[in-house]
């Protein structure tokens, strides 16, 4: 995931680099069309046919004067959480700062959000 502004939910202030065709390709590659609501598939298909406009793209004039600043991110949060845990006497290991990974920790645990193992 990292800090790509079009991925981290920056809303209407960032161009969307994704397309309806990208959505269709993902649906096709994972063979999940039958598990999606028909209205979602219809919307994507209309977009692929040009019947619905794409979201604003990087060359759109809306973004000429926009400047986005990242003031916090997952990595900085992990560093702060590690410092707090260590101040409480825990040994820590940061496994990842990426949100698209599922990391399995000690038996019967999943470390997904914080991705820090605390060991005392």
Contact map, one row per residue, 1 for C-alpha under 8 A:
111100110000000000000000000000000000000000000000000000000000000000000000000000000000000000000000011100000000000000000000
111100000000000000000000000000000000000000000000000000000000000000000000000000000000000000000000110000000000000000000000
111110110000000000000000000000000000000000000000000000000000000000000100100000000000000000000000000000000000000000000000
111111110000000000000000000000000000000000000000000000000000000000000000000000000000000000000000000000000000000000000000
001111111100010000000000000000000000000000000000000000000000000000000000000000000000000000000000000000000000000000000000
000111111110011110000000000000000000000000000000000000000000000000000000000000000000000000000000000000000000000000000000
101111111100000000000000000000000000000000000000000000000000000000000000000000000000000000000000000000000000000000000000
101111111100000000000000000000000000000000000000000000000000000000000000000000000000000000000000000000000000000000000000
000011111110000000000000000000000000000000000000000000000000000000000000000000000000000000000000000000000000000000000000
000011111111110000000000000000000000000000000000000000000000000000000000000000000000000000000000000000000000000000000000
000001001111110000000000000000000000000000000000000000000000000000000000000000000000000000000000000000000000000000000000
000000000111111000000000000000000000000000000000000000000000000000000000000000000000000000000000000000000000000000000000
000000000111111000000000000000000000000000000000000000000000001001010000000000000000000000000000000000000000000000000000
000011000111111100000000000000000000000000000000000000000100001000010000000000000000000000000000000000000000000000000000
000001000001111110000000000000000000000000000000000000111101001000000000000000000000000000000000000000000000000000000000
000001000000011111100000000000000000000000000000000000111100000000000000000000000000000000000000000000000000000000000000
000001000000001111100000000000000000000000000000000000001100000000000000000000000000000000000000000000000000000000000000
000000000000000111110110000000000000000000000000000000000000000000000000000000000000000000000000000000000000000000000000
000000000000000111111110000000000000000000000000000001100000000000000000000000000000000000000000000000000000000000000000
000000000000000001111111000000000000000000011011000001000000000000000000000000000000000000000000000000000000000000000000
000000000000000000111111100000000000000000010011000000000000000000000000000000000000000000000000000000000000000000000000
000000000000000001111111110000000000000000000000000000000000000000000000000000000000000000000000000000000000000000000000
000000000000000001111111111000000000000000010000000000000000000000000000000000000000000000000000000000000000000000000000
000000000000000000011111111100000000000000011001000000000000000000000000000000000000000000000000000000000000000000000000
000000000000000000001111111110000000000000000000000000000000000000000000000000000000000000000000000000000000000000000000
000000000000000000000111111111000000000000000000000000000000000000000000000000000000000000000000000000000000000000000000
000000000000000000000011111111111000000000000000000000000000000000000000000000000000000000000000000000000000000000000000
000000000000000000000001111111111000000000000000000000000000000000000000000000000000000000000000000000000000000000000000
000000000000000000000000111111100000000000000000000000000000000000000000000000000000000000000000000000000000000000000000
000000000000000000000000011111110000000000000000000000000000000000000000000000000000000000000000000000000000000000000000
000000000000000000000000001111111100000000000000000000000000000000000000000000000000000000000000000000000000000000000000
000000000000000000000000001101111111000000000000000000000000000000000000000000000000000000000000000000000000000000000000
000000000000000000000000001100111111000010000000000000000000000000000000000000000000000000000000000000000000000000000000
000000000000000000000000000000111111100000000000000000000000000000000000000000000000000000000000000000000000000000000000
000000000000000000000000000000011111100000000000000000000000000000000000000000000000000000000000000000000000000000000000
000000000000000000000000000000011111110110000000000000000000000000000000000000000000000000000000000000000000000000000000
000000000000000000000000000000000111111110000000000000000000000000000000000000000000000000000000000000000000000000000000
000000000000000000000000000000000001111111000000000000000000000000000000000000000000000000000000000000000000000000000000
000000000000000000000000000000000000111111100000000000000000000000000000000000000000000000000000000000000000000000000000
000000000000000000000000000000000001111111110000000000000000000000000000000000000000000000000000000000000000000000000000
000000000000000000000000000000001001111111111000000000000000000000000000000000000000000000000000000000000000000000000000
000000000000000000000000000000000000011111111100000000000000000000000000000000000000000000000000000000000000000000000000
000000000000000000000000000000000000001111111110000100000000000000000000000000000000000000000000000000000000000000000000
000000000000000000011011000000000000000111111111000000000000000000000000000000000000000000000000000000000000000000000000
000000000000000000010001000000000000000011111111100000000000000000000000000000000000000000000000000000000000000000000000
000000000000000000000000000000000000000001111111111100000000000000000000000000000000000000000000000000000000000000000000
000000000000000000011000000000000000000000111111111111000000000000000000000000000000000000000000000000000000000000000000
000000000000000000011001000000000000000000011111111000000000000000000000000000000000000000000000000000000000000000000000
000000000000000000000000000000000000000000001111111100000000000000000000000000000000000000000000000000000000000000000000
000000000000000000000000000000000000000000000111111110000000000000000000000000000000000000000000000000000000000000000000
000000000000000000000000000000000000000000000111111110000000000000000000000000000000000000000000000000000000000000000000
000000000000000000000000000000000000000000100110111111000000000000000000000000000000000000000000000000000000000000000000
000000000000000000000000000000000000000000000010011111100000000000000000000000000000000000000000000000000000000000000000
000000000000000000110000000000000000000000000010000111111000000000000000000000000000000000000000000000000000000000000000
000000000000001100100000000000000000000000000000000011111000000000000000000000000000000000000000000000000000000000000000
000000000000001100000000000000000000000000000000000001111101010000000000000000000000000000000000000000000000000000000000
000000000000001110000000000000000000000000000000000001111111000000000000000000000000000000000000000000000000000000000000
000000000000011110000000000000000000000000000000000000011111001000000000000000000000000000000000000000000000000000000000
000000000000000000000000000000000000000000000000000000001111101000000000000000000000000000000000000000000000000000000000
000000000000001000000000000000000000000000000000000000011111111100000000000000000000000000000000000000000000000000000000
000000000000000000000000000000000000000000000000000000000011111100000000000000000000000000000000000000000000000000000000
000000000000000000000000000000000000000000000000000000010001111111000000000000000000000000000000000000000000000000000000
000000000000111000000000000000000000000000000000000000000111111111000000000000000000000000000000000000000000000000000000
000000000000000000000000000000000000000000000000000000000001111111000000000000000000000000000000000000000000000000000000
000000000000000000000000000000000000000000000000000000000000011111100000000000000000000000000000000000000000000000000000
000000000000100000000000000000000000000000000000000000000000011111110000000000000000000000000000000000000000000000000000
000000000000000000000000000000000000000000000000000000000000000011111000000000000000000000000000000000000000000000000000
000000000000110000000000000000000000000000000000000000000000000001111100000000000000000000000000000000000000000000000000
000000000000000000000000000000000000000000000000000000000000000000111110000000000000000000000000000000000000000000000000
001000000000000000000000000000000000000000000000000000000000000000011111100000000000000000000000000000000000000000000000
000000000000000000000000000000000000000000000000000000000000000000001111100000000000000000000000000000000000000000000000
000000000000000000000000000000000000000000000000000000000000000000000111110110000000000000000000000000000000000000000000
001000000000000000000000000000000000000000000000000000000000000000000111111110000000000000000000000000000000000000000000
000000000000000000000000000000000000000000000000000000000000000000000001111111000000000000000000110000000000000000000000
000000000000000000000000000000000000000000000000000000000000000000000000111111100000000000000000100000000000000000000000
000000000000000000000000000000000000000000000000000000000000000000000001111111110000000000000000000000000000000000000000
000000000000000000000000000000000000000000000000000000000000000000000001111111111000000000000000000000000000000000000000
000000000000000000000000000000000000000000000000000000000000000000000000011111111100000000000100100000000000000001110000
000000000000000000000000000000000000000000000000000000000000000000000000001111111110000000000000000000000000000000000000
000000000000000000000000000000000000000000000000000000000000000000000000000111111111000000000000000000000000000000000000
000000000000000000000000000000000000000000000000000000000000000000000000000011111111100000000000000000000000000000000000
000000000000000000000000000000000000000000000000000000000000000000000000000001111111110000010100000000000000000000010000
000000000000000000000000000000000000000000000000000000000000000000000000000000111111111000000000000000000000000000000000
000000000000000000000000000000000000000000000000000000000000000000000000000000011111111100000000000000000000000000000000
000000000000000000000000000000000000000000000000000000000000000000000000000000001111111111110000000000000000000000000100
000000000000000000000000000000000000000000000000000000000000000000000000000000000111111111110000000000000000000000000000
000000000000000000000000000000000000000000000000000000000000000000000000000000000011111111000000000000000000000000000000
000000000000000000000000000000000000000000000000000000000000000000000000000000000001111111000000000000000000000000000000
000000000000000000000000000000000000000000000000000000000000000000000000000000000000111111100000000000000000000000000001
000000000000000000000000000000000000000000000000000000000000000000000000000000000000111111110000000000000000000000000111
000000000000000000000000000000000000000000000000000000000000000000000000000000000000110011111000000000000000000000001111
000000000000000000000000000000000000000000000000000000000000000000000000000000000100110001111100000000000000000000011110
000000000000000000000000000000000000000000000000000000000000000000000000000000000000000000111110000000000000000000011100
000000000000000000000000000000000000000000000000000000000000000000000000000001000100000000011111100000000000000000111000
000000000000000000000000000000000000000000000000000000000000000000000000000000000000000000001111100000100000000000110000
000000000000000000000000000000000000000000000000000000000000000000000000000000000000000000000111110010000000000000100000
010000000000000000000000000000000000000000000000000000000000000000000000011001000000000000000111111000000000000000100000
110000000000000000000000000000000000000000000000000000000000000000000000010000000000000000000001111110000000000000000000
100000000000000000000000000000000000000000000000000000000000000000000000000000000000000000000000111111000000000110000000
100000000000000000000000000000000000000000000000000000000000000000000000000000000000000000000000011111000000000000000000
000000000000000000000000000000000000000000000000000000000000000000000000000000000000000000000001011111100000000100000000
000000000000000000000000000000000000000000000000000000000000000000000000000000000000000000000000001111110000011100000000
000000000000000000000000000000000000000000000000000000000000000000000000000000000000000000000010000011111000011100100000
000000000000000000000000000000000000000000000000000000000000000000000000000000000000000000000000000001111100111100000000
000000000000000000000000000000000000000000000000000000000000000000000000000000000000000000000000000000111111111000001000
000000000000000000000000000000000000000000000000000000000000000000000000000000000000000000000000000000011111110000000000
000000000000000000000000000000000000000000000000000000000000000000000000000000000000000000000000000000001111100000000000
000000000000000000000000000000000000000000000000000000000000000000000000000000000000000000000000000000001111110000000000
000000000000000000000000000000000000000000000000000000000000000000000000000000000000000000000000000000011111111000000000
000000000000000000000000000000000000000000000000000000000000000000000000000000000000000000000000000001111101111100000000
000000000000000000000000000000000000000000000000000000000000000000000000000000000000000000000000000001111000111111111000
000000000000000000000000000000000000000000000000000000000000000000000000000000000000000000000000001011110000011111100000
000000000000000000000000000000000000000000000000000000000000000000000000000000000000000000000000001000000000001111100000
000000000000000000000000000000000000000000000000000000000000000000000000000001000000000000000000000000000000001111110000
000000000000000000000000000000000000000000000000000000000000000000000000000001000000000000000111100000100000001111111000
000000000000000000000000000000000000000000000000000000000000000000000000000001000100000000011110000000000000001001111100
000000000000000000000000000000000000000000000000000000000000000000000000000000000000000000111100000000001000001000111110
000000000000000000000000000000000000000000000000000000000000000000000000000000000000100001111000000000000000000000011111
000000000000000000000000000000000000000000000000000000000000000000000000000000000000000001110000000000000000000000001111
000000000000000000000000000000000000000000000000000000000000000000000000000000000000000011100000000000000000000000000111
